[in-house]
Amino acid sequence: MNNCSMHQDILAMLQEDNTIKIPQSLYAFRGHFVGNPIVPGIYSLELAVHLVSRILKHEVTLHKVIRCKFMKPLTPGMELASKIQLLSTENNEQKAKVQFLIDDTVTVDIHFIVIGTTKKLC
């Protein structure tokens, strides 16, 4: 899988209201896993980074994962709410916590640090 395919999948899942809808047709499902499709963990990280970018109103890139817990696999058809918390900022580093929820139950919990960037997407 290339970065452009992943970026297209991320944009297909992320809604304008910061909810996440997982379609049946993600590129990643071609190999992850045939007959039992599961959203790759890196997608959850990228979704979280995109959400923080939206809140900060500028593009950021993942610098460091502090903690990442998956309580339930993300599968086709799921609709998730997101909860985004900006924590401390130091220099050009922003700590954040992002959770994905189904019916107020946390399915993914990510604590990480992002940094500002001028990186262009596909």
Secondary structure, DSSP 8 states (H G I E B T S, - for coil): --HHHHHHHHHHHB-TTS-EE--TT-GGGGTS-TTS----HHHHHHHHHHHHHHHHTS-EEEEEEEEEEESS---TT-EEEEEEEEEEEETTEEEEEEEEEETTEEEEEEEEEEEE------
